[in-house]
């Protein structure tokens, strides 16, 4: 491999992570994170979803329960073994790295990186790969650099061995900068945060944490972000049933081989060598533009 690779979880990390996720506090926190992501994502129906850095499958289970066709990839063999015991044949699992995904362009409707960027040495490369294999959205979940809980994680490094020692945390606006860099330009994003209070207070404050009214500020421990992939060139999804024009000068049908008046034939912000001709459909172009603060 000719790119830097981040921290790969060992067997003791996998067991410790799974133990925390099965605890009462871990289940409460995971549920709040999942509700936030689903509210941000809001897919119109079942989708092909890839989770990069799927770990033991906490979020894979969430996607499955909501009726999606789910695949997962992770560099940690111990993590994948735990996930295989959980899901069997219901989820397609592979071993691999976020910086070099073994999938075709636009193979999935949505690609999710949930607490994954923190452990990559090249987050821009990981984002580029996610954007390459995604057709509609990239869904991010990141631990916030500016939260009270992260300050506690930083302090723990001095007396406690933990995989958090290897994590690099990000803020909302740093994360947006990485996305713009990966796409060579700005794209519409939506973000929210949750887990603003210490985890020990979740039992009493979970109703507040789950309220959308308290998730607008940029200081919650968990950042959820949806990146929309825009296509200035719109394509016909069922060309066999389209009406083919008699002249080719000013076609009324916007097919994949004709240039749309909306733009230059590639997704907004992408350089020419990353141009993608397939689109999610005219109703989704610019659907969430300007929604981020």
Secondary structure as UniProt FT lines:
FT   HELIX           11..22
FT   HELIX           24..41
FT   STRAND          48..52
FT   TURN            55..56
FT   HELIX           58..65
FT   TURN            66..67
FT   STRAND          69..74
FT   HELIX           77..87
FT   HELIX           88..90
FT   STRAND          92..95
FT   TURN            98..99
FT   TURN            105..106
FT   STRAND          108..114
FT   HELIX           117..119
FT   HELIX           123..133
FT   STRAND          134..144
FT   TURN            145..146
FT   HELIX           148..156
FT   TURN            157..159
FT   HELIX           163..166
FT   HELIX           172..183
FT   STRAND          189..194
FT   HELIX           199..201
FT   HELIX           202..209
FT   HELIX           212..214
FT   TURN            218..219
FT   STRAND          222..228
FT   HELIX           239..241
FT   TURN            256..257
FT   TURN            261..262
FT   TURN            268..269
FT   HELIX           272..274
FT   HELIX           282..284
FT   TURN            285..290
//
